[in-house]
Amino acid sequence: MKTHNIITAVLIGLLLFSVAFGQAPGVAQIMTNATVVQMVQTKISPDLIILAISKCTPAFQLDPANAQYMLRAGVTEEIYKAMAARQMGEPIPGFTTQPSSSVGVQETRGMNNIVAGPRAGQIDSEYGFQLGSVVAAGGGGFLYTKGVSGIHPSFGGDVSVGVAKYLGIFGHGNYSLIARDTYCSQGCISGSVNELQFLGGFEAVGSNHSRVVPFGRVGGGLVRGIGTVSGYGVTISASVNVPAVAFGGGFRVYANKHFGFVMDVSVLRTVGNYGGGWLVVPTAGLFAQSR
């Protein structure tokens, strides 16, 4: 099995060499579904695979059954689109080469463009929202609230759904421990004060080619304060709900298209009865994105 993998890697390396530095006039490498799957499983860069596809004689089978097989084998949507375009004799989306009478110079420059940045020859890859994207995040941080000394541990999570390329809706929930104490004298009395924040609204996302994607939020929700005292066999609880307007923002750092690190700050202004307070909640955590 190891010998077979080495032979496959050598053959694929020769294919890429011939694509990058020119071939005999009129000769093009024949590529099939199996060729592409082998290149993917050998961990060759998707950009180089698409470059090879752009120069090959295509012999791809693109019926639904083969499409499902290739996607399960790890072939990306971008590579599959390049295969389909080449098979139909159409330009590959997002891929161009420079016109030149020197094949070797032309194609080497095309490869440099792929590595260097968003210029001719690069395969575009965007991070951020798409229509129907679902992003779930969870993490921890702290709460600062006006009128209460110190900062207080906070934990929570949120879900965002993309309704357009740069716009989504979000829902956020957070739990904060404000105070906890116990007093003992011929028996013990313990008390705690906790706070829950429930928010929702709109989220604007700076979808771009960078793995660091900023976002901003605006909306409203509810702050629920809960106080509990217990002792001598008796427990007394009280709570108050206060509406709030909210805004904030942060950024997501994508490790890949579906996972990464997120950091954000939520600022809440309570309104109505018991209103007039400010709450600031910075958090950091991890996120997962559907598409």
C-alpha positions in Angstrom: 0.0 0.0 0.0 2.9 2.4 0.9 4.6 1.7 -2.5 1.4 2.4 -4.3 1.1 5.8 -2.5 4.7 6.7 -3.4 4.2 5.9 -7.1 0.9 7.9 -7.1 2.7 10.9 -5.5 5.5 10.8 -8.0 3.1 10.6 -11.0 1.1 13.5 -9.7 4.3 15.5 -9.1 5.3 14.9 -12.7 1.8 16.1 -13.8 2.2 19.3 -11.9 5.7 19.8 -13.2 4.5 19.5 -16.8 1.7 21.9 -16.1 4.0 24.5 -14.4 6.9 24.5 -16.9 5.3 23.6 -20.2 4.6 20.5 -22.3 5.4 19.5 -25.8 3.3 21.5 -28.3 -0.1 19.9 -28.8 0.3 17.5 -25.9 -2.0 17.8 -22.8 -2.3 15.5 -19.8 -5.5 13.5 -19.7 -7.2 13.8 -16.3 -10.1 11.7 -14.9 -12.1 11.7 -11.7 -9.6 9.3 -10.2 -6.7 11.6 -11.1 -8.4 14.5 -9.2 -9.3 12.3 -6.2 -5.7 11.0 -5.9 -4.4 14.6 -6.0 -6.8 15.6 -3.3 -5.9 12.7 -1.1 -2.2 13.4 -1.6 -2.8 16.8 0.0 -1.9 18.9 -3.0 -3.1 22.5 -2.8 -6.6 23.0 -4.3 -5.1 26.0 -6.3 -2.5 23.7 -7.9 -5.2 21.1 -8.7 -7.3 23.7 -10.4 -4.2 24.9 -12.3 -3.6 21.3 -13.6 -7.3 21.0 -14.5 -7.1 24.2 -16.6 -4.4 22.7 -18.7 -5.6 19.1 -19.1 -7.5 17.1 -21.6 -10.6 16.4 -19.6 -12.2 12.9 -19.3 -14.4 13.6 -16.3 -17.6 11.8 -15.4 -19.9 14.4 -13.8 -23.2 12.6 -13.4 -24.9 12.9 -9.9 -23.5 9.6 -8.6 -19.9 10.5 -9.5 -20.4 14.0 -8.1 -21.5 12.6 -4.7 -18.6 10.1 -4.7 -16.1 12.9 -5.3 -17.5 15.2 -2.7 -17.4 12.4 -0.1 -13.8 11.8 -1.2 -12.9 15.3 -0.2 -13.0 17.1 -3.5 -14.1 20.7 -2.8 -16.9 22.5 -4.6 -14.4 24.9 -6.2 -12.4 22.0 -7.7 -15.6 20.3 -8.9 -16.8 23.5 -10.6 -13.4 23.8 -12.3 -13.8 20.2 -13.6 -17.3 20.9 -14.9 -16.1 24.1 -16.7 -13.1 22.4 -18.3 -15.3 19.4 -19.4 -17.7 21.8 -21.1 -14.9 24.0 -22.6 -15.9 27.0 -20.6 -13.6 29.4 -18.6 -12.9 28.2 -15.0 -14.6 30.6 -12.5 -12.1 32.9 -10.8 -9.1 31.6 -12.8 -7.2 33.3 -15.6 -3.8 33.0 -17.2 -1.6 35.6 -18.7 -1.4 35.6 -22.6 2.2 34.9 -23.6 4.0 33.2 -26.4 6.3 31.7 -23.8 4.4 28.8 -22.2 6.8 28.2 -19.4 7.0 31.9 -18.4 3.2 32.3 -18.6 2.3 29.3 -16.5 5.0 29.9 -13.9 3.7 33.5 -13.4 0.2 32.0 -13.0 1.4 29.8 -10.2 3.1 32.8 -8.5 -0.2 34.7 -8.7 -1.9 31.9 -6.9 0.5 32.1 -4.0 1.0 35.9 -3.9 -2.5 37.2 -3.5 -5.8 38.2 -5.2 -4.6 38.8 -8.7 -4.9 37.1 -12.1 -4.7 33.3 -11.6 -5.8 33.3 -8.0 -8.7 31.1 -6.9 -10.8 33.4 -4.8 -11.9 32.2 -1.3 -14.1 34.3 0.9 -14.7 34.0 4.6 -17.9 35.3 6.4 -21.6 35.0 5.8 -23.4 33.5 2.8 -27.2 33.2 2.4 -28.2 30.4 4.8 -25.0 30.3 6.8 -25.5 29.2 10.4 -22.8 30.2 13.0 -22.9 28.8 16.5 -20.5 30.1 19.2 -19.8 29.5 22.8 -17.3 30.9 25.3 -16.7 32.9 28.4 -15.6 36.3 29.7 -16.7 38.8 32.3 -19.4 41.3 33.0 -18.9 44.9 34.2 -22.1 46.7 35.3 -22.4 50.3 36.4 -23.0 50.6 40.2 -21.6 47.2 41.1 -17.9 47.0 42.0 -15.5 44.6 40.3 -15.9 42.4 37.3 -17.8 39.2 37.3 -17.4 35.9 35.4 -19.8 35.3 32.5 -20.5 32.4 30.2 -22.8 32.1 27.2 -23.3 31.5 23.5 -25.0 32.7 20.4 -26.4 31.7 17.0 -26.2 33.8 13.9 -28.0 33.1 10.6 -26.9 34.7 7.3 -29.8 36.3 5.4 -27.4 37.9 2.8 -23.7 38.1 2.1 -23.1 40.9 4.6 -26.1 40.6 6.8 -27.5 38.2 9.4 -29.7 37.9 12.4 -28.5 36.7 15.8 -29.7 35.4 19.1 -27.5 35.6 22.2 -27.7 34.2 25.8 -25.4 34.9 28.7 -25.2 34.0 32.4 -23.2 36.1 34.9 -22.5 35.5 38.6 -22.7 38.9 40.3 -22.2 37.9 44.0 -22.3 34.9 46.3 -21.7 34.8 50.0 -22.4 32.8 53.2 -22.7 34.0 56.8 -22.7 31.6 59.7 -23.6 32.1 63.3 -25.5 29.4 65.1 -26.5 28.3 61.6 -25.7 29.6 58.1 -27.4 31.9 55.6 -26.2 32.0 52.0 -27.1 34.4 49.3 -26.4 34.9 45.6 -27.2 37.3 42.9 -27.1 36.2 39.2 -27.9 37.8 36.0 -29.1 36.5 32.6 -29.0 38.5 29.3 -31.1 37.5 26.3 -30.4 39.5 23.2 -31.4 39.4 19.5 -31.1 41.6 16.4 -29.2 42.3 13.3 -25.5 41.5 12.5 -23.4 43.1 9.7 -20.4 41.1 8.6 -17.4 42.2 6.6 -17.2 39.1 4.5 -13.8 39.2 2.7 -10.7 37.2 1.6 -9.0 37.6 4.9 -9.4 34.9 7.6 -10.1 37.7 10.1 -13.7 38.8 9.6 -15.1 41.7 11.7 -18.8 42.1 12.6 -21.1 44.5 14.3 -24.4 44.0 16.0 -27.4 46.1 17.0 -30.6 44.9 18.7 -32.4 44.5 22.0 -33.4 42.1 24.6 -34.0 41.4 28.3 -31.8 41.5 31.4 -33.1 39.3 34.2 -31.7 39.7 37.7 -32.2 36.8 40.2 -31.5 37.0 43.9 -31.7 34.0 46.3 -31.3 33.8 50.0 -31.4 30.5 51.9 -30.9 29.4 55.5 -32.6 27.7 58.4 -34.6 25.6 56.1 -36.1 28.5 54.2 -35.3 29.7 50.6 -36.4 33.0 49.3 -36.0 34.0 45.6 -36.8 37.2 43.8 -36.3 38.3 40.2 -36.7 41.4 38.0 -36.8 41.7 34.2 -35.5 44.8 32.6 -35.7 45.5 28.8 -32.5 46.7 27.2 -31.1 48.0 23.9 -27.8 46.4 22.8 -25.0 47.0 20.4 -21.5 45.7 20.0 -19.2 43.8 17.7 -16.1 41.8 17.4 -14.2 39.6 14.9 -14.0 35.9 13.9 -10.7 34.3 13.0 -11.2 31.4 10.6 -9.0 28.4 11.0 -10.8 27.0 8.0 -14.2 27.6 6.3 -16.1 26.0 9.2 -14.2 26.6 12.5 -12.4 29.3 14.3 -12.0 31.7 17.2 -14.3 34.5 18.0 -14.0 37.6 20.3 -16.7 40.2 20.9 -18.0 42.9 23.2 -21.7 43.4 24.0 -22.9 46.8 25.4 -26.4 46.9 27.0 -28.4 49.9 28.1 -31.4 49.0 30.3 -34.5 51.1 29.8 -38.0 51.5 31.4 -38.6 50.7 35.1 -35.3 49.7 36.9 -33.6 51.0 33.7 -30.8 53.5 33.3 -27.9 51.1 33.8 -25.0 50.1 31.6 -23.6 46.6 31.1 -20.4 45.7 29.2 -19.8 42.0 28.4 -16.5 41.0 26.6 -16.3 37.3 25.7 -14.0 35.0 23.8 -14.6 31.5 22.5 -14.9 29.1 19.6 -17.4 29.0 16.7 -18.6 26.6 14.1 -20.1 27.6 10.7 -22.3 25.5 8.4 -21.3 27.0 5.1 
